[in-house]
């Protein structure tokens, strides 16, 4: 399995901006500092996580990433 974060709007394909894992995994953890462009992309919903397998390198699963803003006080 492979997992990457891509830059693109929902329903479109975009370039890889973060390699989360380029080998088989059961779970992945860590941190990543995003560039200013990618941070703005995350805040506007224009980053997505793609998980691919050897059988389906085009992607088995895709999830658009969103940021949950804390409730205003």
KOLGU-592024 format. One line per 2 residues: number of its first residue (from 1); their letters; for each residue x, y, z of N, C-alpha, C. Coordinates in pm, whole numbers, plus 50000, padded with zeros to 5 digits. Each point is the difference from the previous one (the first is absolute). Example, Ala and Ser with C-alpha at 12.3 -4.5 7.8 and 13.67 -1.06 7.14 Angstrom:
! KOLGU-592024
1 = AS = 51319 49431 50780 49911 50119 50000 50090 50120 50000 | 49965 50105 49928 50082 50119 50006 49923 50109 50073
***
This chain:
! KOLGU-592024
1 = XX = 50084 49882 50000 49916 50118 50000 50088 50124 50000 | 49948 50103 49941 50068 50128 49993 49901 50107 50042
3 = XX = 50047 50104 50066 49911 50109 50040 50070 50133 49973 | 49928 50089 49933 50055 50131 49965 49894 50108 50019
5 = XX = 50046 50120 50027 49912 50116 50001 50024 50077 49871 | 49891 50032 49932 50005 50070 49871 49935 50137 50014
7 = XX = 50036 50090 49909 49940 50133 49995 49901 50005 49885 | 49873 50017 50031 49898 50017 49897 49863 50014 50064
9 = XX = 49910 50061 49927 49862 50013 50045 49929 49865 49990 | 49890 49987 50070 49921 49878 50000 49963 49961 49857
11 = XX = 50018 49871 49969 49964 49949 49868 50105 50018 49893 | 50110 50067 50033 50109 50019 49905 50124 49931 50054
13 = XX = 50095 49969 49911 50126 49940 50041 50108 50106 50003 | 50093 49983 50094 50108 50097 50012 50130 49935 50039
15 = XX = 50105 50080 50008 50133 49947 50029 50015 49958 50147 | 50089 49906 50023 50034 49958 50136 50078 50113 50068
17 = XX = 49958 50037 50121 50073 50102 50076 50063 49941 50125 | 49950 49886 50047 50058 49931 50116 49991 49850 49976
19 = XX = 50113 49931 50013 49999 49853 49999 49980 49956 50144 | 49885 49943 50028 49969 49954 50136 50067 49866 50024
21 = XX = 49989 49909 49904 50066 49870 50007 50018 49945 49860 | 50121 49954 49969 50023 49941 49868 50030 49851 50010
23 = XX = 49955 49940 50111 50012 49856 50019 49880 49952 50080 | 49983 49870 50007 49886 49944 50071 49990 50052 50143
25 = XX = 49878 50013 50051 49980 50050 50136 49868 49952 50054 | 49991 49995 50131 49874 49975 50070 49953 50129 50065
27 = XX = 50096 50080 50044 49968 50132 50053 50121 50090 49978 | 49974 50128 49991 50105 50098 49975 49978 50117 50096
29 = XX = 50108 50053 50053 49989 50119 50084 50119 50090 49972 | 49986 50125 50036 50108 50095 49980 49946 50139 49980
31 = XX = 50090 50091 49970 49961 50138 49974 50063 50045 49870 | 49939 50100 49941 50050 50055 49874 49978 50151 50001
33 = XX = 50102 50076 49970 49987 50144 49986 49963 50028 49855 | 49888 50068 49980 49954 50033 49865 50055 50134 49956
35 = XX = 50021 50012 49870 50039 50130 49944 49882 50096 50015 | 50023 50128 49981 49892 50098 50008 49889 49967 49900
37 = XX = 50039 49961 49879 49900 49966 49897 49916 49881 50046 | 50064 49898 50053 49925 49881 50041 49920 50024 50128
39 = XX = 50047 50085 50088 49922 50035 50119 49872 50072 49958 | 50011 50091 49905 49879 50068 49948 49910 49899 49931
41 = XX = 50060 49905 49928 49921 49895 49935 49924 49916 50101 | 50065 49964 50110 49934 49924 50106 49884 50080 50058
43 = XX = 50023 50126 50029 49896 50084 50059 49880 50019 49907 | 50023 49994 49869 49891 50018 49905 49947 49868 49943
45 = XX = 50044 49887 50056 49948 49870 49957 50060 49949 49871 | 50119 50048 49965 50062 49960 49873 50120 49907 50017
47 = XX = 49996 49917 50105 50096 49890 50015 49920 49872 50020 | 50053 49890 49949 49933 49872 50022 50101 49891 50027
49 = XX = 49956 49899 50076 50080 49883 50030 49961 49891 49902 | 50099 49939 49937 49976 49889 49909 50077 49879 50050
51 = XX = 49930 49887 50011 50062 49873 50039 49988 49906 49882 | 50113 49945 49959 50004 49910 49885 50060 49866 50043
53 = XX = 49971 49896 49921 50055 49867 50023 50075 49956 49876 | 50072 49890 50013 50071 49947 49883 49902 49962 49890
55 = XX = 49881 49953 50037 49899 49962 49901 49933 50121 49936 | 49990 50110 50074 49934 50119 49948 50086 50123 50032
57 = XX = 50103 50020 49919 50092 50112 50023 49934 50136 49976 | 49887 50001 49930 49929 50126 49977 49928 50047 50126
59 = XX = 49984 49910 50097 49938 50039 50126 49880 49916 50037 | 50002 49949 50120 49890 49923 50056 49905 50089 50078
61 = XX = 50058 50102 50062 49924 50087 50089 50047 50143 49984 | 49905 50091 49999 50033 50143 49993 49913 50073 50099
63 = XX = 50062 50090 50076 49925 50080 50098 50050 50143 49995 | 49907 50092 49973 50035 50142 50002 50025 50039 50144
65 = XX = 50108 50073 50027 50034 50040 50136 49933 50133 50034 | 49951 50009 50122 49936 50123 50047 50056 50036 50137
67 = XX = 49982 50122 50039 50043 50049 50130 49875 50035 50079 | 49992 49949 50120 49888 50034 50086 50040 50120 50084
69 = XX = 49928 50110 49981 50030 50123 50073 49933 49995 50136 | 50071 50044 50104 49938 50001 50133 49877 50093 50003
71 = XX = 49906 49965 50082 49878 50082 50012 50036 50137 50054 | 49935 50101 49947 50023 50138 50047 49940 50016 50138
73 = X = 50067 50079 50083 49949 50024 50136 49936 50136 50007
***
